Amino acid sequence: MKLLDAPKGSLLRVIDYRGGKGVEFKLRQLGLAPGHKIKILRYAPLGGPVMIDVEGRSVAIGRGIAARIDVEVS
């Protein structure tokens, strides 16, 4: 399932993501490597970013990037 399809508050594990090297580099800087666990904190209204918890840090991910991240419920 895609990150955008997951319900708010769910605990997820990152499986994979699609994109160029720039996307991969940015996501790894944010701690979103495959295998890491994340939690969806909230979806901003009006097409705004997705707020997720990564290792105790709140991170905002744009919806375009979030649509490229594959996750599974952990």
PyMOL CGO cylinders between C-alpha atoms (Angstrom):
from pymol import cmd
from pymol.cgo import CYLINDER

trace = [
    CYLINDER, 0.00, 0.00, 0.00, 1.10, 3.58, -0.54, 0.3, 1, 1, 1, 1, 1, 1,
    CYLINDER, 1.10, 3.58, -0.54, 1.82, 5.92, 2.35, 0.3, 1, 1, 1, 1, 1, 1,
    CYLINDER, 1.82, 5.92, 2.35, -1.09, 8.13, 1.23, 0.3, 1, 1, 1, 1, 1, 1,
    CYLINDER, -1.09, 8.13, 1.23, -3.52, 5.18, 1.55, 0.3, 1, 1, 1, 1, 1, 1,
    CYLINDER, -3.52, 5.18, 1.55, -2.69, 4.38, 5.17, 0.3, 1, 1, 1, 1, 1, 1,
    CYLINDER, -2.69, 4.38, 5.17, -5.05, 5.62, 7.90, 0.3, 1, 1, 1, 1, 1, 1,
    CYLINDER, -5.05, 5.62, 7.90, -3.97, 8.31, 10.35, 0.3, 1, 1, 1, 1, 1, 1,
    CYLINDER, -3.97, 8.31, 10.35, -2.28, 6.96, 13.47, 0.3, 1, 1, 1, 1, 1, 1,
    CYLINDER, -2.28, 6.96, 13.47, -1.19, 3.68, 11.91, 0.3, 1, 1, 1, 1, 1, 1,
    CYLINDER, -1.19, 3.68, 11.91, 2.24, 2.22, 12.60, 0.3, 1, 1, 1, 1, 1, 1,
    CYLINDER, 2.24, 2.22, 12.60, 3.93, 1.28, 9.33, 0.3, 1, 1, 1, 1, 1, 1,
    CYLINDER, 3.93, 1.28, 9.33, 7.14, -0.20, 7.98, 0.3, 1, 1, 1, 1, 1, 1,
    CYLINDER, 7.14, -0.20, 7.98, 8.76, 1.28, 4.87, 0.3, 1, 1, 1, 1, 1, 1,
    CYLINDER, 8.76, 1.28, 4.87, 9.13, -1.37, 2.16, 0.3, 1, 1, 1, 1, 1, 1,
    CYLINDER, 9.13, -1.37, 2.16, 10.42, 0.58, -0.82, 0.3, 1, 1, 1, 1, 1, 1,
    CYLINDER, 10.42, 0.58, -0.82, 10.12, 3.88, -2.68, 0.3, 1, 1, 1, 1, 1, 1,
    CYLINDER, 10.12, 3.88, -2.68, 10.31, 4.95, -6.29, 0.3, 1, 1, 1, 1, 1, 1,
    CYLINDER, 10.31, 4.95, -6.29, 12.03, 8.01, -7.64, 0.3, 1, 1, 1, 1, 1, 1,
    CYLINDER, 12.03, 8.01, -7.64, 15.33, 9.30, -8.83, 0.3, 1, 1, 1, 1, 1, 1,
    CYLINDER, 15.33, 9.30, -8.83, 18.56, 9.50, -6.88, 0.3, 1, 1, 1, 1, 1, 1,
    CYLINDER, 18.56, 9.50, -6.88, 17.54, 12.88, -5.46, 0.3, 1, 1, 1, 1, 1, 1,
    CYLINDER, 17.54, 12.88, -5.46, 14.37, 11.44, -3.96, 0.3, 1, 1, 1, 1, 1, 1,
    CYLINDER, 14.37, 11.44, -3.96, 16.23, 8.46, -2.54, 0.3, 1, 1, 1, 1, 1, 1,
    CYLINDER, 16.23, 8.46, -2.54, 18.95, 10.69, -1.05, 0.3, 1, 1, 1, 1, 1, 1,
    CYLINDER, 18.95, 10.69, -1.05, 16.41, 13.04, 0.58, 0.3, 1, 1, 1, 1, 1, 1,
    CYLINDER, 16.41, 13.04, 0.58, 14.33, 10.22, 2.05, 0.3, 1, 1, 1, 1, 1, 1,
    CYLINDER, 14.33, 10.22, 2.05, 17.40, 8.51, 3.48, 0.3, 1, 1, 1, 1, 1, 1,
    CYLINDER, 17.40, 8.51, 3.48, 18.46, 11.82, 5.07, 0.3, 1, 1, 1, 1, 1, 1,
    CYLINDER, 18.46, 11.82, 5.07, 15.06, 11.94, 6.76, 0.3, 1, 1, 1, 1, 1, 1,
    CYLINDER, 15.06, 11.94, 6.76, 15.46, 8.36, 8.06, 0.3, 1, 1, 1, 1, 1, 1,
    CYLINDER, 15.46, 8.36, 8.06, 13.04, 6.72, 5.64, 0.3, 1, 1, 1, 1, 1, 1,
    CYLINDER, 13.04, 6.72, 5.64, 15.17, 3.79, 4.56, 0.3, 1, 1, 1, 1, 1, 1,
    CYLINDER, 15.17, 3.79, 4.56, 13.44, 0.49, 3.77, 0.3, 1, 1, 1, 1, 1, 1,
    CYLINDER, 13.44, 0.49, 3.77, 12.77, -1.45, 6.97, 0.3, 1, 1, 1, 1, 1, 1,
    CYLINDER, 12.77, -1.45, 6.97, 12.34, 1.59, 9.24, 0.3, 1, 1, 1, 1, 1, 1,
    CYLINDER, 12.34, 1.59, 9.24, 9.11, 2.03, 11.17, 0.3, 1, 1, 1, 1, 1, 1,
    CYLINDER, 9.11, 2.03, 11.17, 7.07, 5.22, 10.91, 0.3, 1, 1, 1, 1, 1, 1,
    CYLINDER, 7.07, 5.22, 10.91, 3.76, 6.50, 12.25, 0.3, 1, 1, 1, 1, 1, 1,
    CYLINDER, 3.76, 6.50, 12.25, 1.36, 8.82, 10.45, 0.3, 1, 1, 1, 1, 1, 1,
    CYLINDER, 1.36, 8.82, 10.45, 0.62, 11.81, 12.66, 0.3, 1, 1, 1, 1, 1, 1,
    CYLINDER, 0.62, 11.81, 12.66, -1.72, 13.76, 10.38, 0.3, 1, 1, 1, 1, 1, 1,
    CYLINDER, -1.72, 13.76, 10.38, -2.66, 14.71, 6.86, 0.3, 1, 1, 1, 1, 1, 1,
    CYLINDER, -2.66, 14.71, 6.86, -2.62, 18.47, 6.31, 0.3, 1, 1, 1, 1, 1, 1,
    CYLINDER, -2.62, 18.47, 6.31, -5.79, 19.82, 4.69, 0.3, 1, 1, 1, 1, 1, 1,
    CYLINDER, -5.79, 19.82, 4.69, -6.12, 21.15, 1.14, 0.3, 1, 1, 1, 1, 1, 1,
    CYLINDER, -6.12, 21.15, 1.14, -3.42, 18.93, -0.35, 0.3, 1, 1, 1, 1, 1, 1,
    CYLINDER, -3.42, 18.93, -0.35, -0.77, 19.85, 2.22, 0.3, 1, 1, 1, 1, 1, 1,
    CYLINDER, -0.77, 19.85, 2.22, 2.01, 17.57, 3.44, 0.3, 1, 1, 1, 1, 1, 1,
    CYLINDER, 2.01, 17.57, 3.44, 1.77, 14.34, 5.40, 0.3, 1, 1, 1, 1, 1, 1,
    CYLINDER, 1.77, 14.34, 5.40, 3.24, 14.57, 8.91, 0.3, 1, 1, 1, 1, 1, 1,
    CYLINDER, 3.24, 14.57, 8.91, 4.94, 11.39, 10.04, 0.3, 1, 1, 1, 1, 1, 1,
    CYLINDER, 4.94, 11.39, 10.04, 6.94, 10.33, 13.08, 0.3, 1, 1, 1, 1, 1, 1,
    CYLINDER, 6.94, 10.33, 13.08, 10.37, 8.91, 12.21, 0.3, 1, 1, 1, 1, 1, 1,
    CYLINDER, 10.37, 8.91, 12.21, 12.39, 7.73, 15.21, 0.3, 1, 1, 1, 1, 1, 1,
    CYLINDER, 12.39, 7.73, 15.21, 10.80, 10.33, 17.49, 0.3, 1, 1, 1, 1, 1, 1,
    CYLINDER, 10.80, 10.33, 17.49, 11.07, 13.21, 15.01, 0.3, 1, 1, 1, 1, 1, 1,
    CYLINDER, 11.07, 13.21, 15.01, 8.17, 14.84, 13.18, 0.3, 1, 1, 1, 1, 1, 1,
    CYLINDER, 8.17, 14.84, 13.18, 8.82, 15.03, 9.44, 0.3, 1, 1, 1, 1, 1, 1,
    CYLINDER, 8.82, 15.03, 9.44, 6.66, 16.60, 6.73, 0.3, 1, 1, 1, 1, 1, 1,
    CYLINDER, 6.66, 16.60, 6.73, 6.55, 14.76, 3.42, 0.3, 1, 1, 1, 1, 1, 1,
    CYLINDER, 6.55, 14.76, 3.42, 4.85, 16.23, 0.37, 0.3, 1, 1, 1, 1, 1, 1,
    CYLINDER, 4.85, 16.23, 0.37, 1.97, 14.24, -1.06, 0.3, 1, 1, 1, 1, 1, 1,
    CYLINDER, 1.97, 14.24, -1.06, 3.80, 13.70, -4.36, 0.3, 1, 1, 1, 1, 1, 1,
    CYLINDER, 3.80, 13.70, -4.36, 6.68, 12.00, -2.57, 0.3, 1, 1, 1, 1, 1, 1,
    CYLINDER, 6.68, 12.00, -2.57, 4.36, 10.17, -0.15, 0.3, 1, 1, 1, 1, 1, 1,
    CYLINDER, 4.36, 10.17, -0.15, 2.59, 8.62, -3.14, 0.3, 1, 1, 1, 1, 1, 1,
    CYLINDER, 2.59, 8.62, -3.14, 5.90, 6.97, -4.13, 0.3, 1, 1, 1, 1, 1, 1,
    CYLINDER, 5.90, 6.97, -4.13, 6.55, 5.32, -0.75, 0.3, 1, 1, 1, 1, 1, 1,
    CYLINDER, 6.55, 5.32, -0.75, 5.38, 1.71, -0.32, 0.3, 1, 1, 1, 1, 1, 1,
    CYLINDER, 5.38, 1.71, -0.32, 4.56, 0.68, 3.24, 0.3, 1, 1, 1, 1, 1, 1,
    CYLINDER, 4.56, 0.68, 3.24, 3.01, -2.20, 5.14, 0.3, 1, 1, 1, 1, 1, 1,
    CYLINDER, 3.01, -2.20, 5.14, 1.27, -2.32, 8.52, 0.3, 1, 1, 1, 1, 1, 1,
    CYLINDER, 1.27, -2.32, 8.52, 3.72, -3.50, 11.16, 0.3, 1, 1, 1, 1, 1, 1,
]
cmd.load_cgo(trace, "trace")
